[in-house]
Amino acid sequence: MLGSSLAESRLPGVRVVAIAQARMGSSRLPGKVLKRAGTASILAHLVRRLQRARTLDAVVVATTDRAADDPLEAVTASLGVALHRGPEHDVLRRYADAARAASAAVIVRVTGDCPLLDPHEVDRVVEAFLERRGTPGEVDYATNQAGADRRIPRGYDVEVVSRAALERADREATAPGDREHVLPWISRGEGGLRALVTHPEGVDGGGFRVTVDTAADLTLVRAVVAALGEDAGLSEVVEFLSAHPEVAALNAGVAQKSTASEEDQRRAWIAGRVLVGRGDAGPAIGVGHVTRLEGVLGAWTARGGRAVLRCRGVQGALAERLAASGIELDPAASCGSPEDLTETLALARRERAVAIAVDGYAFDDTFLARLRAEAPLLVFADDAETLSRGRGDLVLALGAGAGQPAPAGARLLAGPSYAPLRGGVLARLETAASAGAARVVVSLGGADPARMTGPIVARLLERLPATIRVVAVLGGASGLAPAELAGAPLERLELVRDAPELAALLAGATLAVLAAGSTTWEAMALGVPAVLLEVAPNQRGVVEVATSLGAAVSAGTADADAPGRVAQAAVHLLGDATARLALAAAGRRAVDGRGPVRILDALGELVAARGGGRSSPDPSPC
């Protein structure tokens, strides 16, 4: 078992700092570092173990500068360690800056998803590094793992590097994989740097895995903690896994990591392959189904794949936007009929599609089962019935809570972290929006079945201060009758029909009034506080999730009293800047922009499991 902290006996003369990279935005298991095993989170287990290492002078958690990682500030403060924030994907720069801020002479690199890391193993590698300082055998880097030649389970990796070598790598390493994985440039001995591999004696656990990248990994770690307690050391864990192959088998199929960048791996397996989508738009159903498919298909084409969307009702600005994303359109004459099924199957076979994505309510169990037999199938689910039946290999349920059980025979991608944001939205996440004049954007979808736009706009113009403009976005079936706006101050109203890019209107808005559909996730990602109106029963889950996260407020359902409730909520929020800022921050934390790549990575694993070639990338841990 692990001993207590030996801080008083840490080695003098050299400041040794452990820097643990951690983020909430993991592609495979979002929020993994705060998942619990036993009584503590994954990150808390790691930090507490590092605090017991006698060779360390300090522990720093290095996270990203994105709003999604704000929760780590309170967590690290409670654990008594420093937090450094830096670039999300340039993790090498994040480490170099963190080392400078901590005045570290020697850096111990670990990842935040290794809850069972043994402090004695940290001390052993640090001592092997330090005892060579000033000798002919001095090294710039030391580690206890070396690719395939490893004696320790994954999850016990320790890397020790001098500050000088780390800063040199930051200046000279240019390959994306070297920037993302921090130390490959040094471990390869680039520029004459010297490396040492040191194995623990009497341990042979290289085939085991106790790091947490996936749900299967988390299940195994929880099983180990339940069996051995929270202080088990390296040898105890290896002995336990050796004696219990049924536990070791829980994550035996999880892929090994690559030192290529996450994005390079993703592009490698997608390039040249075809993804087929099936979804419709139109005056009666709006454009939400196609918009969600656009996020997935556009992410696919952006990585060198081909995407074909079989659809009805796609025209105007929407068709132009899809074409600009490289998505090819295949017109459908009917929806969900036997002819539609035959033609969709023919398209998938003709294009040799590696997967199919379907969004819509007109496709019955027989339709989806036939597609699923043809190729791996991703299905969007908005209602409990679709979700419970699990009619795809992957079921994407953005309005499902974190505790929602997966449907039988399917993998569930639940919650807003999987929001398939379109390219136009993603492009705006990297730049700060200019707020300009105060404005409220009203968008009730392409259909607006209850015809709420006019009454809501009229009530807002009546109740809001004269300094605030109202922008009404009209879909194909929505409109404003002159009688609805009689007497309203129309000089403060801007009408936008068939908007080519709604994100351009939302970015920088003071407030948004939205139907609780796909636009909700876009507003959250852009940090726009929103008042949500449930205009259809299938939007209830979106309202519940967004409000439970503190990212929006609800105005209830679209009934006769809805305009008054919307106006009341808008007046309250426009008078409370603190509340608006809280809504905006919660939205950014919940929808971090990585939803499309999480979906692609899940598709990659599914394609590989069905014998379709390379799996998705095994992402940089944190």
C-alpha positions as CSV (number, residue, x, y, z in Angstrom):
1,M,0.0,0.0,0.0
2,L,1.0,3.6,-0.5
3,G,2.6,5.5,2.4
4,S,1.8,9.0,3.7
5,S,3.4,12.1,2.3
6,L,7.1,12.5,2.8
7,A,7.3,16.2,1.8
8,E,10.1,16.9,4.4
9,S,12.5,14.5,2.7
10,R,12.2,15.8,-0.9
11,L,15.5,16.2,-2.6
12,P,17.2,19.6,-2.0
13,G,18.8,21.8,-4.6
14,V,16.6,21.3,-7.6
15,R,13.0,22.3,-7.9
16,V,11.1,19.3,-9.3
17,V,7.5,20.0,-10.4
18,A,4.9,17.5,-11.6
19,I,2.7,18.9,-14.3
20,A,-0.5,16.9,-15.0
21,Q,-2.3,17.7,-18.2
22,A,-6.1,17.5,-17.8
23,R,-9.2,18.8,-19.7
24,M,-12.9,18.2,-19.7
25,G,-13.1,17.8,-23.5
26,S,-11.9,14.3,-24.1
27,S,-13.2,12.9,-27.4
28,R,-14.0,9.4,-26.1
29,L,-15.2,10.1,-22.6
30,P,-16.1,13.8,-22.0
31,G,-15.5,15.0,-18.5
32,K,-13.5,11.9,-17.7
33,V,-11.1,13.5,-15.2
34,L,-14.0,14.3,-12.9
35,K,-15.6,10.9,-13.2
36,R,-15.5,9.1,-9.9
37,A,-13.9,5.9,-8.8
38,G,-14.6,5.1,-5.2
39,T,-14.8,8.3,-3.1
40,A,-12.9,10.6,-5.4
41,S,-12.6,11.8,-8.9
42,I,-10.0,10.5,-11.4
43,L,-8.1,13.7,-11.1
44,A,-8.3,13.8,-7.3
45,H,-6.8,10.3,-7.1
46,L,-3.9,11.3,-9.3
47,V,-3.2,14.6,-7.4
48,R,-3.3,12.9,-4.0
49,R,-0.9,10.2,-5.1
50,L,1.5,12.8,-6.6
51,Q,1.4,14.7,-3.3
52,R,2.8,11.6,-1.6
53,A,5.9,11.5,-3.8
54,R,8.9,12.7,-1.8
55,T,10.9,14.0,-4.8
56,L,8.3,16.6,-5.9
57,D,8.3,20.2,-4.7
58,A,5.0,21.1,-6.3
59,V,2.1,19.7,-8.4
60,V,0.5,21.8,-11.2
61,V,-2.6,20.9,-13.2
62,A,-2.2,22.2,-16.8
63,T,-5.6,22.6,-18.5
64,T,-6.8,24.6,-21.5
65,D,-8.0,28.2,-21.7
66,R,-11.5,27.1,-22.9
67,A,-14.6,27.8,-20.9
68,A,-15.4,24.1,-20.8
69,D,-12.4,23.6,-18.4
70,D,-13.5,26.3,-15.9
71,P,-14.8,23.6,-13.5
72,L,-11.1,22.5,-12.9
73,E,-10.4,25.8,-11.2
74,A,-12.5,24.9,-8.2
75,V,-11.4,21.3,-8.2
76,T,-7.6,22.1,-8.1
77,A,-8.2,24.8,-5.4
78,S,-9.9,22.2,-3.2
79,L,-7.0,19.8,-3.8
80,G,-4.4,22.5,-2.9
81,V,-2.5,22.5,-6.2
82,A,-1.9,25.2,-8.8
83,L,-3.8,25.4,-12.1
84,H,-2.2,26.7,-15.3
85,R,-4.3,27.4,-18.4
86,G,-3.0,27.4,-21.9
87,P,-3.6,26.3,-25.5
88,E,-5.9,23.3,-26.0
89,H,-4.0,21.5,-28.8
90,D,-0.5,22.9,-28.4
91,V,0.1,21.0,-25.2
92,L,3.9,21.4,-25.5
93,R,3.5,25.1,-25.3
94,R,1.1,24.6,-22.4
95,Y,3.7,22.6,-20.6
96,A,6.6,25.0,-21.3
97,D,4.5,28.0,-20.0
98,A,3.4,26.0,-16.9
99,A,7.0,25.1,-16.1
100,R,8.2,28.7,-16.4
101,A,5.3,29.8,-14.2
102,A,6.2,27.2,-11.5
103,S,9.9,28.0,-11.7
104,A,10.6,24.3,-12.3
105,A,14.1,23.1,-13.1
106,V,12.9,19.5,-13.6
107,I,9.5,18.6,-14.9
108,V,7.6,15.4,-14.3
109,R,5.0,14.9,-17.0
110,V,1.9,12.8,-16.2
111,T,-1.6,12.8,-17.6
112,G,-4.8,13.6,-15.6
113,D,-6.4,10.3,-16.5
114,C,-4.0,8.0,-14.5
115,P,-5.7,7.7,-11.1
116,L,-3.6,4.8,-9.9
117,L,-0.2,6.3,-10.6
118,D,2.2,5.0,-7.9
119,P,4.2,7.8,-6.1
120,H,7.1,5.4,-5.5
121,E,7.4,4.9,-9.3
122,V,7.4,8.7,-9.7
123,D,10.2,8.9,-7.1
124,R,12.2,6.0,-8.8
125,V,12.2,7.7,-12.2
126,V,13.0,11.1,-10.8
127,E,15.9,9.8,-8.8
128,A,17.2,7.9,-11.8
129,F,17.2,11.2,-13.7
130,L,18.7,13.3,-10.9
131,E,21.5,10.9,-9.9
132,R,23.0,11.3,-13.4
133,R,23.1,15.1,-13.3
134,G,26.7,16.4,-13.6
135,T,28.0,13.0,-14.6
136,P,29.1,11.6,-18.0
137,G,25.8,9.7,-18.0
138,E,23.7,12.8,-17.6
139,V,20.4,12.7,-19.6
140,D,17.8,15.2,-20.7
141,Y,14.9,12.9,-20.4
142,A,14.0,9.8,-18.4
143,T,10.9,7.5,-18.6
144,N,9.7,4.2,-17.4
145,Q,8.1,3.2,-20.7
146,A,9.4,2.7,-24.2
147,G,6.7,1.9,-26.7
148,A,6.2,-1.8,-27.1
149,D,9.0,-2.5,-24.6
150,R,7.2,-1.7,-21.5
151,R,6.9,-3.5,-18.1
152,I,4.3,-1.2,-16.5
153,P,0.5,-1.1,-17.3
154,R,-0.7,2.0,-19.2
155,G,-1.6,4.4,-16.5
156,Y,1.7,4.3,-14.7
157,D,3.8,6.2,-17.3
158,V,6.2,8.8,-15.9
159,E,8.3,11.2,-18.0
160,V,11.0,13.4,-16.5
161,V,12.6,16.2,-18.5
162,S,14.9,19.1,-17.8
163,R,13.5,22.6,-18.2
164,A,16.1,23.4,-20.8
165,A,15.2,20.4,-23.0
166,L,11.5,21.2,-22.7
167,E,12.0,24.8,-23.8
168,R,14.2,23.7,-26.6
169,A,11.4,21.3,-27.8
170,D,9.0,24.2,-27.6
171,R,11.2,26.3,-29.9
172,E,12.1,23.6,-32.4
173,A,9.4,20.9,-32.6
174,T,6.9,21.6,-35.4
175,A,5.1,18.3,-36.2
176,P,1.5,18.4,-34.9
177,G,1.9,15.1,-33.0
178,D,5.0,16.5,-31.3
179,R,3.1,19.6,-30.1
180,E,0.1,17.6,-29.0
181,H,1.9,14.7,-27.2
182,V,4.5,17.0,-25.6
183,L,7.7,14.9,-25.4
184,P,8.1,12.6,-28.5
185,W,10.6,15.1,-30.0
186,I,12.8,14.7,-26.9
187,S,12.3,11.0,-26.4
188,R,13.4,10.4,-30.0
189,G,16.7,12.1,-29.2
190,E,16.2,15.0,-31.6
191,G,19.0,17.5,-31.7
192,G,21.3,15.2,-29.8
193,L,19.2,15.1,-26.6
194,R,19.9,12.1,-24.4
195,A,17.1,9.8,-23.2
196,L,17.0,7.1,-20.5
197,V,14.5,4.2,-20.1
198,T,14.4,2.7,-16.7
199,H,12.1,-0.2,-15.8
200,P,10.9,-1.2,-12.3
201,E,12.3,-4.4,-11.0
202,G,10.1,-7.4,-10.6
203,V,7.1,-5.9,-12.4
204,D,5.7,-7.3,-15.7
205,G,2.4,-5.7,-16.4
206,G,2.9,-4.2,-19.8
207,G,-0.2,-5.8,-21.2
208,F,-2.6,-4.2,-18.7
209,R,-4.3,-0.9,-19.0
210,V,-5.4,1.3,-16.0
211,T,-5.6,4.7,-17.7
212,V,-9.0,6.2,-18.3
213,D,-9.7,7.1,-22.0
214,T,-13.0,5.2,-22.4
215,A,-16.1,4.0,-20.5
216,A,-14.5,0.5,-20.5
217,D,-11.3,1.9,-18.9
218,L,-13.4,3.6,-16.2
219,T,-15.2,0.4,-15.4
220,L,-11.9,-1.4,-14.9
221,V,-10.5,1.3,-12.7
222,R,-13.6,1.3,-10.5
223,A,-13.4,-2.5,-10.2
224,V,-9.7,-2.2,-9.1
225,V,-10.5,0.5,-6.5
226,A,-13.5,-1.5,-5.2
227,A,-11.3,-4.6,-4.8
228,L,-8.1,-3.1,-3.5
229,G,-9.1,0.2,-2.0
230,E,-7.8,3.7,-3.1
231,D,-4.2,3.3,-2.0
232,A,-3.1,0.2,-3.9
233,G,0.4,0.3,-5.3
234,L,1.8,-0.8,-8.7
235,S,2.7,-4.3,-7.7
236,E,-0.6,-4.9,-6.0
237,V,-2.6,-3.8,-9.0
238,V,-0.5,-6.0,-11.4
239,E,-0.9,-9.0,-9.1
240,F,-4.7,-8.4,-8.9
241,L,-5.1,-8.1,-12.7
242,S,-2.9,-11.1,-13.3
243,A,-5.1,-13.2,-10.9
244,H,-8.4,-11.8,-12.3
245,P,-8.3,-12.0,-16.1
246,E,-12.0,-11.3,-16.2
247,V,-11.3,-7.8,-14.8
248,A,-8.3,-7.2,-17.1
249,A,-10.5,-8.2,-20.1
250,L,-12.9,-5.3,-19.4
251,N,-10.8,-2.9,-21.5
252,A,-8.6,-5.3,-23.4
253,G,-10.0,-4.1,-26.7
254,V,-9.2,-0.4,-26.2
255,A,-6.7,0.7,-28.8
256,Q,-3.2,1.8,-28.0
257,K,-2.2,5.4,-28.3
258,S,-0.3,6.8,-31.2
259,T,2.1,9.7,-31.2
260,A,0.6,11.1,-34.4
261,S,-1.7,14.0,-33.7
262,E,-5.3,13.2,-33.0
263,E,-6.4,15.1,-36.0
264,D,-3.8,13.5,-38.3
265,Q,-5.1,10.0,-37.3
266,R,-8.7,11.1,-37.9
267,R,-7.9,12.4,-41.3
268,A,-6.0,9.2,-42.2
269,W,-9.0,6.9,-41.7
270,I,-11.6,9.3,-43.2
271,A,-9.8,10.4,-46.3
272,G,-11.5,9.2,-49.5
273,R,-14.3,7.3,-47.7
274,V,-18.0,8.0,-48.1
275,L,-20.5,8.8,-45.4
276,V,-24.2,8.9,-46.5
277,G,-26.8,10.9,-44.7
278,R,-30.6,10.7,-44.9
279,G,-32.8,13.6,-43.6
280,D,-35.4,16.0,-44.9
281,A,-36.3,19.7,-44.5
282,G,-39.4,21.7,-45.4
283,P,-42.1,24.1,-44.3
284,A,-43.8,21.6,-42.1
285,I,-40.8,20.1,-40.3
286,G,-38.2,22.9,-40.5
287,V,-34.5,22.4,-41.2
288,G,-33.3,21.0,-37.8
289,H,-32.8,17.4,-39.1
290,V,-30.7,18.5,-42.0
291,T,-28.8,21.0,-39.8
292,R,-27.7,18.3,-37.4
293,L,-26.7,16.1,-40.3
294,E,-24.8,19.0,-41.7
295,G,-22.6,19.1,-38.6
296,V,-21.6,15.5,-39.0
297,L,-21.3,15.4,-42.8
298,G,-19.4,18.7,-42.9
299,A,-16.9,17.5,-40.3
300,W,-16.4,14.4,-42.5
301,T,-15.7,16.4,-45.7
302,A,-13.4,18.8,-43.8
303,R,-11.2,15.8,-43.2
304,G,-11.0,14.6,-46.8
305,G,-14.0,12.3,-46.9
306,R,-17.0,12.5,-49.3
307,A,-20.5,13.0,-47.9
308,V,-23.7,12.5,-49.7
309,L,-27.0,13.7,-48.2
310,R,-30.2,12.1,-49.6
311,C,-32.9,14.6,-48.8
312,R,-36.1,16.4,-49.7
313,G,-36.9,20.1,-49.2
314,V,-33.4,21.4,-49.2
315,Q,-33.2,24.6,-51.1
316,G,-32.1,28.3,-51.0
317,A,-29.5,29.4,-48.5
318,L,-29.5,25.9,-46.8
319,A,-28.6,24.2,-50.1
320,E,-25.9,26.8,-50.8
321,R,-24.4,26.3,-47.3
322,L,-24.3,22.5,-47.7
323,A,-22.6,22.8,-51.1
324,A,-20.0,25.2,-49.6
325,S,-19.2,22.5,-47.0
326,G,-18.6,19.9,-49.8
327,I,-21.8,17.9,-49.1
328,E,-23.3,16.4,-52.2
329,L,-27.1,16.3,-52.4
330,D,-29.1,13.3,-53.7
331,P,-32.8,14.2,-54.1
332,A,-35.4,12.0,-52.5
333,A,-38.9,11.8,-54.0
334,S,-40.5,10.3,-50.9
335,C,-39.9,9.8,-47.2
336,G,-39.7,6.5,-45.4
337,S,-41.5,4.6,-48.1
338,P,-40.4,1.2,-49.6
339,E,-39.1,3.1,-52.6
340,D,-37.2,5.5,-50.4
341,L,-35.6,2.5,-48.6
342,T,-34.6,0.9,-52.0
343,E,-33.1,4.1,-53.3
344,T,-31.2,4.8,-50.1
345,L,-29.7,1.3,-50.0
346,A,-28.8,1.7,-53.7
347,L,-27.0,5.0,-52.9
348,A,-25.1,3.4,-50.0
349,R,-24.0,0.5,-52.2
350,R,-23.1,2.6,-55.2
351,E,-21.0,4.9,-53.1
352,R,-19.6,2.1,-51.0
353,A,-20.5,4.0,-47.9
354,V,-18.6,3.1,-44.7
355,A,-21.5,4.4,-42.5
356,I,-25.0,5.9,-42.7
357,A,-26.5,8.7,-40.6
358,V,-30.2,9.2,-40.3
359,D,-32.2,12.0,-38.7
360,G,-36.0,12.2,-38.9
361,Y,-39.3,10.7,-37.6
362,A,-40.6,9.1,-40.8
363,F,-38.2,6.2,-40.8
364,D,-39.7,3.1,-39.1
365,D,-37.9,0.1,-37.6
366,T,-37.9,-1.8,-40.8
367,F,-36.3,1.1,-42.7
368,L,-33.6,1.5,-40.1
369,A,-32.9,-2.2,-39.6
370,R,-32.3,-2.6,-43.4
371,L,-29.9,0.3,-43.4
372,R,-28.1,-1.0,-40.3
373,A,-27.6,-4.4,-42.0
374,E,-26.0,-2.5,-44.9
375,A,-23.5,-0.4,-43.0
376,P,-22.9,1.0,-39.5
377,L,-25.8,3.3,-38.6
378,L,-25.9,6.5,-36.6
379,V,-29.5,7.6,-35.6
380,F,-30.5,10.9,-34.0
381,A,-33.1,10.4,-31.2
382,D,-35.2,13.2,-29.7
383,D,-38.0,11.2,-28.1
384,A,-38.0,8.6,-25.4
385,E,-39.5,5.9,-27.7
386,T,-36.8,6.3,-30.3
387,L,-34.1,6.3,-27.7
388,S,-35.4,3.3,-25.8
389,R,-35.7,1.2,-29.0
390,G,-32.1,2.0,-30.0
391,R,-32.6,1.6,-33.7
392,G,-29.0,2.4,-34.7
393,D,-25.5,1.1,-33.8
394,L,-24.9,4.7,-32.5
395,V,-27.8,6.7,-31.0
396,L,-27.2,10.4,-30.6
397,A,-29.5,11.9,-28.0
398,L,-28.5,15.5,-27.3
399,G,-31.4,16.0,-24.9
400,A,-30.6,13.0,-22.8
401,G,-29.2,13.3,-19.3
402,A,-25.9,11.9,-18.3
403,G,-27.5,9.0,-16.4
404,Q,-29.6,7.8,-19.4
405,P,-29.0,4.1,-20.0
406,A,-27.9,3.0,-23.4
407,P,-30.5,1.2,-25.5
408,A,-29.9,-2.5,-26.0
409,G,-27.4,-3.3,-28.7
410,A,-26.4,0.3,-29.3
411,R,-23.9,2.8,-28.0
412,L,-25.4,6.0,-26.7
413,L,-23.9,9.4,-27.3
414,A,-25.8,11.4,-24.7
415,G,-25.9,15.1,-23.9
416,P,-24.8,18.4,-25.4
417,S,-21.0,17.6,-25.4
418,Y,-21.9,15.7,-28.6
419,A,-23.7,18.6,-30.3
420,P,-22.8,18.4,-34.0
421,L,-22.0,22.0,-34.5
422,R,-21.7,23.2,-38.1
423,G,-18.6,24.6,-39.6
424,G,-20.0,28.1,-39.6
425,V,-20.5,27.9,-35.8
426,L,-17.1,26.3,-35.1
427,A,-15.4,29.0,-37.0
428,R,-16.9,31.6,-34.7
429,L,-15.8,29.9,-31.5
430,E,-12.2,30.8,-32.0
431,T,-12.9,34.6,-32.3
432,A,-14.5,37.0,-29.9
433,A,-17.8,38.3,-31.2
434,S,-18.3,42.1,-31.3
435,A,-21.4,42.8,-29.3
436,G,-22.3,46.1,-31.0
437,A,-25.7,47.5,-30.3
438,A,-27.9,45.6,-27.8
439,R,-30.1,43.2,-29.7
440,V,-32.4,40.2,-29.1
441,V,-32.5,37.5,-31.8
442,V,-35.8,35.6,-32.1
443,S,-35.6,32.3,-34.1
444,L,-38.4,29.8,-33.7
445,G,-37.2,27.4,-36.4
446,G,-38.1,26.9,-40.0
447,A,-41.7,25.8,-39.4
448,D,-42.9,27.8,-36.3
449,P,-46.0,25.5,-36.2
450,A,-47.8,27.5,-33.5
451,R,-47.1,30.8,-35.3
452,M,-45.4,32.4,-32.3
453,T,-42.9,34.6,-34.0
454,G,-45.3,37.5,-34.6
455,P,-46.9,37.7,-31.1
456,I,-43.5,37.3,-29.4
457,V,-41.9,40.0,-31.5
458,A,-44.8,42.4,-30.9
459,R,-44.6,41.8,-27.1
460,L,-40.8,42.2,-27.0
461,L,-41.0,45.5,-28.9
462,E,-43.7,46.6,-26.5
463,R,-41.8,45.7,-23.3
464,L,-38.1,46.1,-24.1
465,P,-36.2,49.4,-23.6
466,A,-36.1,51.6,-26.7
467,T,-32.3,51.1,-26.9
468,I,-32.7,47.4,-27.8
469,R,-33.3,46.1,-31.3
470,V,-35.2,42.9,-32.1
471,V,-34.0,40.7,-35.0
472,A,-36.6,38.2,-36.1
473,V,-35.4,35.2,-38.2
474,L,-38.1,33.8,-40.4
475,G,-38.0,30.2,-41.7
476,G,-39.7,28.9,-44.8
477,A,-43.1,28.5,-43.1
478,S,-43.0,31.3,-40.6
479,G,-44.0,34.9,-41.2
480,L,-45.4,38.0,-39.7
481,A,-48.9,39.3,-40.4
482,P,-49.4,43.1,-40.4
483,A,-52.1,42.8,-37.8
484,E,-49.6,41.0,-35.4
485,L,-47.4,44.1,-35.4
486,A,-50.0,46.8,-35.3
487,G,-48.8,49.7,-33.3
488,A,-45.3,48.2,-32.6
489,P,-42.2,50.4,-33.1
490,L,-41.1,48.8,-36.3
491,E,-38.0,51.0,-36.5
492,R,-36.4,48.7,-33.9
493,L,-37.2,45.6,-35.8
494,E,-35.1,43.8,-38.3
495,L,-36.5,40.9,-40.4
496,V,-34.2,38.2,-41.8
497,R,-35.6,35.5,-44.0
498,D,-33.8,32.4,-45.2
499,A,-30.6,33.4,-43.2
500,P,-27.5,31.9,-44.9
501,E,-25.7,31.6,-41.5
502,L,-27.7,32.0,-38.3
503,A,-24.5,31.9,-36.3
504,A,-23.6,35.3,-37.8
505,L,-26.7,36.7,-36.3
506,L,-26.4,35.0,-32.9
507,A,-22.7,35.9,-32.3
508,G,-22.5,38.8,-30.0
509,A,-26.3,39.0,-29.4
510,T,-27.4,40.2,-26.0
511,L,-30.1,37.6,-25.7
512,A,-31.8,35.0,-27.9
513,V,-35.3,33.7,-27.9
514,L,-35.3,30.3,-29.5
515,A,-37.4,27.2,-30.2
516,A,-35.6,24.5,-28.2
517,G,-34.1,22.7,-31.2
518,S,-30.6,22.6,-32.7
519,T,-30.1,26.3,-32.5
520,T,-30.1,26.0,-28.7
521,W,-26.7,24.2,-28.8
522,E,-25.3,26.8,-31.2
523,A,-26.3,29.6,-28.9
524,M,-24.8,27.8,-25.9
525,A,-21.5,27.3,-27.8
526,L,-21.4,30.9,-28.8
527,G,-22.1,32.1,-25.2
528,V,-25.4,33.7,-26.0
529,P,-27.9,33.5,-23.1
530,A,-31.3,32.1,-24.3
531,V,-34.9,32.0,-23.4
532,L,-36.3,28.7,-24.7
533,L,-39.7,27.9,-25.9
534,E,-40.9,24.4,-26.4
535,V,-42.8,24.5,-29.7
536,A,-43.0,20.7,-30.1
537,P,-43.1,17.8,-27.6
538,N,-39.8,16.4,-28.8
539,Q,-38.0,19.6,-27.6
540,R,-38.7,18.9,-24.0
541,G,-35.5,17.1,-23.4
542,V,-33.5,20.0,-24.8
543,V,-35.2,22.4,-22.5
544,E,-34.6,20.1,-19.5
545,V,-30.9,19.6,-20.2
546,A,-30.1,23.2,-21.1
547,T,-31.9,24.6,-18.0
548,S,-30.5,22.0,-15.7
549,L,-27.0,23.0,-16.8
550,G,-27.8,26.7,-16.0
551,A,-27.3,27.6,-19.7
552,A,-30.8,28.8,-20.5
553,V,-34.2,29.7,-19.0
554,S,-37.5,28.2,-20.0
555,A,-40.6,30.1,-21.1
556,G,-42.6,26.9,-21.2
557,T,-44.7,25.6,-24.1
558,A,-46.0,27.5,-27.1
559,D,-49.5,28.5,-25.9
560,A,-51.5,31.7,-25.8
561,D,-49.6,33.0,-22.8
562,A,-46.2,32.3,-24.2
563,P,-45.5,35.8,-25.6
564,G,-46.0,37.3,-22.2
565,R,-43.7,34.8,-20.5
566,V,-41.0,35.3,-23.1
567,A,-41.1,39.0,-22.7
568,Q,-41.1,38.8,-18.9
569,A,-38.0,36.5,-19.0
570,A,-36.3,38.8,-21.5
571,V,-36.9,41.9,-19.5
572,H,-35.5,40.2,-16.4
573,L,-32.3,39.0,-18.1
574,L,-31.7,42.2,-19.9
575,G,-31.7,43.9,-16.5
576,D,-29.4,41.4,-14.9
577,A,-25.9,41.3,-16.6
578,T,-24.6,38.9,-13.9
579,A,-27.3,36.4,-14.8
580,R,-26.6,36.7,-18.5
581,L,-22.9,36.1,-17.9
582,A,-23.6,33.0,-15.8
583,L,-25.9,31.6,-18.6
584,A,-23.2,32.3,-21.2
585,A,-20.4,30.7,-19.2
586,A,-22.5,27.6,-18.5
587,G,-23.4,27.2,-22.2
588,R,-19.7,27.4,-23.3
589,R,-18.8,24.8,-20.7
590,A,-21.5,22.4,-21.8
591,V,-21.0,22.8,-25.6
592,D,-17.2,23.0,-26.2
593,G,-17.2,22.6,-30.0
594,R,-15.8,19.0,-30.0
595,G,-19.1,17.3,-30.6
596,P,-18.5,16.6,-34.3
597,V,-15.1,15.0,-33.7
598,R,-16.6,12.9,-30.8
599,I,-19.2,11.6,-33.2
600,L,-16.6,10.9,-35.9
601,D,-14.4,9.0,-33.5
602,A,-17.3,6.9,-32.3
603,L,-18.1,6.2,-36.0
604,G,-14.5,5.2,-36.5
605,E,-14.6,2.7,-33.7
606,L,-17.9,1.3,-35.1
607,V,-16.5,1.0,-38.7
608,A,-13.4,-0.8,-37.4
609,A,-15.5,-3.2,-35.3
610,R,-17.6,-4.0,-38.5
611,G,-14.4,-4.7,-40.4
612,G,-14.3,-1.4,-42.2
613,G,-10.6,-0.6,-41.7
614,R,-8.8,1.7,-39.3
615,S,-10.3,2.7,-36.1
616,S,-10.7,6.2,-34.9
617,P,-7.8,8.0,-33.3
618,D,-7.0,7.3,-29.7
619,P,-6.9,10.9,-28.6
620,S,-4.3,12.8,-26.6
621,P,-5.4,11.9,-23.1
622,C,-5.9,15.4,-21.7
